[in-house]
């Protein structure tokens, strides 16, 4: 068990050089030695395929999913029909032995000889799904009738400034809150270094349960907290839900900015006027500033079957990895130096991405302050036949660099709303660290 931590603290993934041929023994955890039994991160998705009856073969996979419709008969008509579960029922420990098994490292290495955080996002997404299936598992059935998918990443709270590329990693997690059809899972990541495990991050994911064909919501087992500590964890889940509702209600897509925010935007506008012309038409860029239009970066992915999840759609972890890497590159190009991650929050999965889709990714530096860069990545699917665009995900990342960065300045009203949205996310991150 672990208690929930405060929202997002500063983090960075820094470089630590090492020789691929010489492995430091200080990163080899005793509980990952040969002969010990444990679940590897690389086997989590295989375990999920077994739970839902999916195949690793593309053609067989499609047939297996088509047969899942018959499992609808096992779905309850109300949550009251399902047995209570405890947090211990869903507890899972998974190992990523980067120190003990050097052959695993290359997948996780970036060109700085540090860990690719996008790969960690993929592992967290798979683990969150497995945790939720552990909570809902019915031993009398060979396959689960539920389709559990990621709804959002509420927060990832970094605890350590270094993730070593040659030291063993351990993930632990369990369900912390349950609604009728939604479920919150928290995960804790540690790394073995210099003879001890140290905290790396805490992550909170929210999943939703659907029917076997992933068309309608489905009920999940209620959660019964055991003792004061678990009751506090569960209540924090209720608080998290309330906070998400409040943020959604106050979204700039629904309501006007506050009076304070309107003043911020108006002052930005006034700072871009040319005092010599006394005209609203003439706009000039203030010193040490960049137009938001010039702080973008775009990408395109063709969604191949290799990146599918167990339900024949594109794996959410893959989308997170691609969005993070584009956002990182955007921050790097904007600042002119290597950025480090401070916070990941409010990743919303609005629509599934189908196999064969053309996925457009658009990254925007939407707010800067001092040495911090706030990046928003928007992803959408393009239908080449109708040329229609459909938003699938929105991602928010906060980065930090080693020097003060230029200010970004909006020109249009739409850019101004992006600026305010970025400022809201940045301010929330800074409040969580104080």
C-alpha positions in Angstrom: 0.0 0.0 0.0 1.0 3.6 -0.5 -0.6 6.8 0.4 -1.5 9.4 -2.3 1.1 12.2 -2.6 0.6 15.9 -3.4 0.2 16.9 -7.0 3.3 16.9 -9.3 6.7 17.9 -8.1 9.7 19.0 -10.2 11.5 16.3 -12.0 14.1 15.8 -14.7 15.5 12.8 -16.4 19.2 13.5 -16.7 21.9 11.8 -18.5 24.2 9.3 -16.9 26.8 7.8 -19.2 27.7 4.2 -19.0 29.3 1.4 -21.0 26.9 -1.1 -22.5 29.6 -3.7 -22.1 30.2 -3.1 -18.5 27.2 -3.3 -16.1 27.4 -1.6 -12.7 26.4 -4.1 -10.0 25.1 -1.3 -7.8 21.9 -1.3 -10.0 21.1 -5.0 -9.6 18.4 -5.6 -7.1 18.6 -8.8 -5.1 14.9 -9.5 -5.7 15.4 -9.5 -9.5 18.3 -12.1 -9.4 18.0 -15.2 -11.6 15.8 -17.8 -10.0 13.3 -15.4 -8.4 9.7 -15.4 -9.7 8.3 -12.0 -10.7 6.1 -10.4 -13.4 8.2 -8.5 -16.0 6.9 -5.3 -17.6 7.3 -7.0 -21.0 4.8 -9.7 -20.0 2.0 -7.3 -18.8 0.5 -7.0 -22.3 0.6 -10.8 -22.7 -1.3 -11.2 -19.4 -3.9 -8.7 -20.7 -4.3 -10.7 -23.9 -5.0 -13.8 -21.9 -7.6 -12.0 -19.7 -9.7 -10.8 -22.7 -8.9 -13.6 -25.1 -6.9 -11.6 -27.6 -4.3 -13.1 -29.9 -0.9 -11.8 -30.9 -1.7 -12.7 -34.5 -3.4 -9.9 -36.4 -6.0 -12.0 -38.2 -6.7 -14.3 -35.2 -6.9 -11.1 -33.0 -9.7 -9.7 -35.1 -11.7 -13.0 -34.9 -11.2 -13.3 -31.1 -12.5 -9.9 -30.5 -15.5 -10.6 -32.7 -16.3 -13.5 -30.5 -16.3 -11.4 -27.4 -19.9 -10.3 -28.0 -21.1 -13.6 -26.5 -19.6 -12.5 -23.1 -22.3 -9.8 -22.7 -24.5 -12.4 -20.9 -22.1 -12.3 -18.0 -22.5 -8.6 -17.4 -24.5 -7.6 -14.3 -27.6 -5.4 -14.6 -26.5 -3.4 -11.5 -23.4 -2.8 -9.4 -25.1 -4.4 -6.4 -24.9 -7.8 -8.1 -21.1 -7.7 -7.9 -19.0 -8.7 -4.9 -17.1 -6.2 -2.9 -13.3 -5.9 -3.5 -10.5 -4.6 -1.3 -7.4 -2.6 -2.4 -5.3 -5.7 -1.7 -7.3 -7.6 -4.3 -5.8 -5.5 -7.0 -2.2 -5.1 -5.7 0.4 -5.8 -8.4 4.2 -5.6 -8.5 6.0 -5.5 -11.8 9.7 -5.5 -12.5 11.8 -3.7 -15.2 15.3 -5.2 -14.6 17.4 -2.7 -16.6 20.4 -3.5 -14.4 20.0 -7.3 -14.1 19.1 -7.8 -17.8 21.2 -5.5 -20.0 19.5 -6.7 -23.1 16.3 -4.8 -22.1 18.1 -1.4 -22.0 18.2 -0.5 -25.7 14.4 -0.1 -25.9 14.5 2.4 -23.1 17.6 4.4 -24.0 17.6 7.8 -25.7 20.6 9.5 -27.4 21.6 11.1 -24.0 22.1 7.6 -22.5 19.2 8.2 -20.2 15.7 6.6 -20.0 13.1 7.4 -22.5 10.2 8.7 -20.4 7.8 8.0 -23.2 8.5 4.2 -22.7 7.7 4.6 -19.0 4.4 6.2 -20.0 3.6 3.1 -22.1 4.4 0.8 -19.2 2.3 2.8 -16.8 -0.7 2.6 -19.1 -0.5 -1.2 -19.5 -0.1 -1.7 -15.8 -3.1 0.5 -14.9 -5.3 -1.6 -17.1 -4.0 -4.8 -15.5 -4.6 -3.5 -12.1 -8.2 -2.7 -12.9 -8.7 -6.2 -14.4 -7.3 -7.6 -11.2 -10.0 -5.7 -9.3 -12.8 -7.0 -11.5 -11.6 -10.5 -12.2 -14.2 -13.3 -11.9 -12.4 -16.6 -11.3 -15.3 -18.6 -12.6 -14.9 -17.2 -16.1 -12.0 -18.0 -18.5 -12.2 -14.5 -20.0 -13.3 -11.1 -18.7 -16.5 -9.7 -20.3 -15.2 -6.1 -19.5 -13.4 -3.8 -21.9 -11.3 -1.6 -19.6 -9.8 1.4 -21.3 -7.9 4.6 -20.2 -10.1 7.6 -19.8 -7.4 10.1 -18.5 -4.1 10.5 -16.8 -4.9 12.6 -13.8 -1.4 13.3 -12.8 2.2 12.0 -12.7 4.1 13.2 -9.7 7.8 12.9 -10.1 9.8 12.1 -6.9 13.4 11.8 -8.3 15.5 13.9 -10.5 17.3 10.9 -12.1 16.1 7.7 -13.7 19.2 5.6 -14.3 19.4 3.5 -17.5 21.3 0.6 -15.9 19.5 0.2 -12.6 16.5 -2.1 -11.9 13.0 -0.6 -11.7 10.0 -1.8 -9.8 6.3 -0.7 -10.3 3.6 -1.3 -7.6 0.0 -0.3 -7.8 -3.6 -1.0 -6.8 -7.1 0.4 -7.2 -7.7 3.4 -5.0 -11.3 4.6 -5.9 -14.3 3.1 -7.7 -17.5 4.7 -9.1 -20.2 2.7 -10.9 -18.4 2.4 -14.2 -15.1 4.2 -13.6 -12.0 3.2 -11.6 -8.9 5.0 -10.3 -5.6 3.3 -10.1 -2.4 4.6 -8.5 1.0 3.3 -9.3 4.4 3.9 -7.5 7.7 3.5 -9.3 11.0 3.0 -7.5 14.6 2.3 -8.7 17.4 0.3 -7.1 20.6 2.3 -6.8 23.5 2.1 -4.3 21.9 -0.8 -2.4 18.4 0.7 -1.8 15.2 1.4 -3.6 14.3 5.1 -4.0 11.1 6.7 -5.1 10.9 7.8 -8.7 7.2 8.7 -9.4 3.6 8.3 -8.4 1.0 8.1 -11.1 -2.8 8.4 -11.0 -4.9 7.0 -14.0 -8.6 6.9 -14.4 -10.1 4.0 -16.4 -13.6 3.2 -17.6 -15.3 -0.2 -18.0 -17.2 -1.0 -21.2 -19.1 -4.0 -22.5 -17.3 -6.8 -24.4 -17.7 -4.9 -27.7 -16.5 -1.6 -26.1 -19.8 0.2 -27.0 -21.6 0.8 -23.7 -20.6 1.5 -20.1 -20.5 -1.6 -17.8 -20.7 -1.9 -14.0 -17.6 -2.8 -11.9 -17.1 -4.2 -8.5 -17.5 -1.8 -5.6 -14.4 -1.0 -3.4 -14.5 -1.5 0.3 -11.7 0.4 2.2 -10.1 -1.6 5.0 -9.0 0.7 7.9 -8.3 4.4 8.2 -5.4 4.5 5.8 -7.4 3.0 3.0 -10.4 5.2 3.8 -8.2 8.3 3.4 -7.0 7.0 0.1 -10.5 6.4 -1.1 -11.6 9.9 0.1 -8.7 11.4 -1.9 -10.2 9.6 -4.9 -13.5 11.4 -4.3 -11.7 14.7 -4.0 -9.9 14.0 -7.3 -13.2 13.4 -9.0 -14.7 16.6 -7.6 -11.6 18.6 -8.8 -11.9 17.1 -12.3 -15.6 18.1 -12.5 -14.8 21.7 -11.3 -12.0 22.0 -13.9 -14.2 20.8 -16.6 -16.9 23.2 -15.6 -14.5 26.2 -15.7 -13.0 25.2 -19.0 -12.3 28.1 -21.4 -14.1 26.0 -24.0 -17.3 26.6 -22.0 -17.0 29.8 -20.0 -15.3 33.2 -20.5 -12.0 33.9 -18.8 -12.0 35.5 -15.3 -11.6 39.2 -14.9 -8.0 38.7 -13.8 -7.3 36.6 -16.9 -9.0 39.2 -19.2 -6.6 41.8 -17.8 -3.6 39.6 -18.5 -4.7 39.2 -22.1 -5.4 42.9 -22.6 -2.0 43.9 -21.2 -0.3 41.4 -23.6 -2.2 43.0 -26.4 -1.2 46.5 -25.4 2.4 45.5 -25.2 2.3 44.6 -28.9 0.9 47.9 -30.1 3.3 50.2 -31.9 3.2 53.5 -29.9 4.2 55.5 -33.0 1.1 54.6 -35.0 -1.6 54.8 -32.3 -3.5 52.0 -34.1 -5.0 48.7 -33.2 -3.9 47.3 -36.5 -0.1 47.6 -36.1 1.3 44.8 -33.9 5.0 44.6 -33.0 6.8 41.8 -31.1 8.1 42.9 -27.7 11.8 42.3 -26.9 12.8 38.8 -25.8 9.4 37.4 -27.2 8.2 34.9 -29.8 4.8 34.9 -31.5 2.9 31.8 -30.5 2.5 31.0 -34.2 6.2 30.5 -34.4 6.4 28.2 -31.4 4.8 25.1 -32.9 5.8 21.7 -34.0 3.8 19.1 -35.9 4.0 15.4 -36.5 2.2 12.6 -38.3 1.7 8.9 -37.5 0.2 6.2 -39.7 -1.4 3.9 -37.2 -0.3 0.3 -38.0 -1.6 -2.9 -36.4 1.7 -3.3 -34.5 0.7 -0.5 -32.1 -2.8 -1.9 -31.4 -4.1 -2.6 -27.9 -5.9 -5.7 -26.7 -9.2 -4.2 -28.2 -8.0 -3.7 -31.7 -7.4 0.0 -31.4 -4.2 2.1 -31.0 -2.6 1.6 -27.7 -3.0 4.6 -25.4 0.6 4.3 -24.2 1.8 4.7 -27.7 -0.2 7.9 -28.1 1.3 9.2 -24.9 4.8 8.4 -25.9 4.5 10.1 -29.3 2.9 13.2 -27.8 5.5 13.4 -25.0 8.4 13.1 -27.5 6.9 15.8 -29.8 6.3 18.1 -26.8 9.9 17.5 -25.6 11.2 18.3 -29.1 9.1 21.4 -29.3 10.4 22.7 -25.9 13.9 21.8 -26.9 13.7 23.7 -30.2 12.0 26.7 -28.5 14.5 27.0 -25.7 17.6 26.1 -27.6 18.7 23.6 -25.0 17.7 20.3 -23.5 14.6 20.5 -21.4 13.8 18.3 -18.4 10.3 17.2 -17.4 8.6 18.9 -14.5 5.0 17.6 -14.7 2.6 15.6 -16.7 -1.1 16.2 -16.1 -4.6 16.2 -17.4 -4.1 13.8 -20.4 -7.6 13.3 -21.7 -8.6 10.4 -24.0 -11.6 11.8 -25.9 -11.9 9.3 -28.7 -10.3 5.9 -29.6 -7.9 5.9 -32.5 -8.6 3.1 -35.0 -6.0 1.0 -36.8 -5.1 2.6 -40.1 -5.8 6.1 -39.0 -3.8 9.1 -40.0 -2.9 10.7 -36.6 -1.9 14.4 -36.7 0.0 15.7 -33.7 0.3 19.4 -33.0 2.5 20.7 -30.2 2.3 24.3 -29.1 4.4 26.2 -26.5 1.5 28.0 -24.9 3.1 29.7 -21.9 6.5 30.4 -20.5 7.8 31.8 -17.2 11.4 32.1 -16.2 13.1 28.8 -17.0 9.8 26.9 -17.5 8.1 26.0 -20.8 4.4 24.9 -20.8 3.5 22.7 -23.8 0.2 21.5 -25.1 0.0 18.7 -27.5 -3.3 18.2 -29.5 -3.9 15.0 -31.5 -6.6 14.4 -34.1 -7.5 11.8 -36.6 -7.8 12.8 -40.3 -10.3 10.9 -42.5 -8.6 11.1 -45.9 -11.9 10.4 -47.7 -14.1 13.0 -46.0 -11.2 15.3 -44.9 -12.8 15.6 -41.5 -10.7 16.1 -38.4 -11.7 14.5 -35.0 -9.9 15.4 -31.8 -8.7 12.3 -30.0 -6.4 13.5 -27.2 -5.1 16.6 -25.4 -1.8 16.4 -23.5 -0.2 18.9 -21.1 3.5 18.9 -20.2 5.6 21.2 -18.1 9.4 21.4 -18.8 12.3 23.3 -17.3 15.5 24.4 -18.9 18.8 25.8 -17.6 18.2 29.4 -18.7 15.5 32.0 -18.9 13.4 31.5 -22.0 11.6 34.0 -24.3 8.0 34.9 -23.6 5.3 33.6 -26.0 2.8 36.2 -27.2 -0.6 35.4 -28.6 -2.0 37.4 -31.5 -5.5 35.9 -32.0 -8.3 35.3 -29.5 -7.9 31.6 -29.9 -4.2 31.8 -29.1 -5.0 33.9 -26.1 -7.2 31.1 -24.8 -4.4 28.6 -25.3 -2.1 31.0 -23.4 -4.5 31.2 -20.5 -5.1 27.4 -20.5 -1.3 26.9 -20.4 -1.0 29.4 -17.6 -3.7 27.6 -15.5 -1.8 24.3 -15.8 1.5 25.9 -15.0 0.1 27.7 -12.0 -1.4 24.5 -10.7 1.9 22.7 -11.0 3.7 25.5 -9.2 1.1 25.5 -6.4 1.6 21.8 -5.9 5.3 22.2 -5.4 5.1 25.0 -2.8 
